Amino acid sequence: QVKVVESGGGLVQDGGSLRLSCTVDGLTLGNYAMGWFRQAPGEERERVSCISGPGGSADYADFVQGRFTISRDNVKKTVFLQMNSLKPTDTAMYYCAVYRGSWCSSQPQNWGQGTQVTVSS
């Protein structure tokens, strides 16, 4: 059974930074693309960033481009999201997901419970 656990969320001031972590058990992480998503109250879930399995190529939503960085450590089975220059509009529950395949063009299939990020103005 695949288990996905996020951590690292919290309360931070406008302009601050946080680093989210996502640890995955139950599969060989390097074979799968991994993504970070977020959902604010009353809003739909949206993709923040994705990193492929082989090679670790990454893509980002326009609203985080240049501020967030996704990375992965396949040995430690962990994916990270470094978030800098945070804005109040980044406030949301952040979720980590394991994709069905190695590329971000596939679909997410295993989700964590989420970690809350709150940015105060």
Solvent accessible surface area in square Angstrom, and as a share of the most:
residue,aa,sasa,rsa
1,Q,212,0.94
2,V,44,0.25
3,K,126,0.54
4,V,12,0.07
5,V,75,0.43
6,E,16,0.07
7,S,59,0.38
8,G,37,0.36
9,G,29,0.28
10,G,30,0.29
11,L,134,0.66
12,V,24,0.14
13,Q,137,0.61
14,D,78,0.41
15,G,50,0.48
16,G,20,0.19
17,S,56,0.36
18,L,33,0.17
19,R,130,0.48
20,L,0,0.00
21,S,27,0.17
22,C,0,0.00
23,T,60,0.35
24,V,0,0.00
25,D,76,0.39
26,G,51,0.49
27,L,25,0.13
28,T,88,0.51
29,L,1,0.01
30,G,20,0.20
31,N,86,0.44
32,Y,52,0.20
33,A,0,0.00
34,M,0,0.00
35,G,0,0.00
36,W,0,0.00
37,F,18,0.08
38,R,18,0.07
39,Q,63,0.28
40,A,31,0.24
41,P,123,0.78
42,G,89,0.85
43,E,107,0.48
44,E,150,0.67
45,R,93,0.34
46,E,71,0.32
47,R,86,0.32
48,V,1,0.00
49,S,0,0.00
50,C,0,0.00
51,I,8,0.04
52,S,2,0.01
53,G,5,0.05
54,P,65,0.41
55,G,87,0.84
56,G,24,0.23
57,S,73,0.47
58,A,47,0.36
59,D,55,0.28
60,Y,52,0.20
61,A,21,0.16
62,D,129,0.67
63,F,76,0.32
64,V,0,0.00
65,Q,108,0.48
66,G,77,0.74
67,R,33,0.12
68,F,5,0.02
69,T,74,0.43
70,I,8,0.04
71,S,45,0.29
72,R,39,0.14
73,D,44,0.23
74,N,64,0.33
75,V,141,0.81
76,K,142,0.60
77,K,69,0.29
78,T,13,0.08
79,V,0,0.00
80,F,31,0.13
81,L,0,0.00
82,Q,58,0.26
83,M,0,0.00
84,N,61,0.31
85,S,59,0.38
86,L,0,0.00
87,K,92,0.39
88,P,52,0.33
89,T,110,0.64
90,D,1,0.00
91,T,39,0.23
92,A,1,0.01
93,M,60,0.27
94,Y,0,0.00
95,Y,33,0.13
96,C,0,0.00
97,A,0,0.00
98,V,0,0.00
99,Y,2,0.01
100,R,152,0.56
101,G,23,0.22
102,S,33,0.21
103,W,142,0.50
104,C,23,0.14
105,S,101,0.65
106,S,31,0.20
107,Q,113,0.50
108,P,31,0.20
109,Q,70,0.31
110,N,39,0.20
111,W,89,0.31
112,G,6,0.06
113,Q,161,0.72
114,G,19,0.19
115,T,16,0.09
116,Q,78,0.35
117,V,0,0.00
118,T,47,0.28
119,V,7,0.04
120,S,41,0.27
121,S,130,0.84
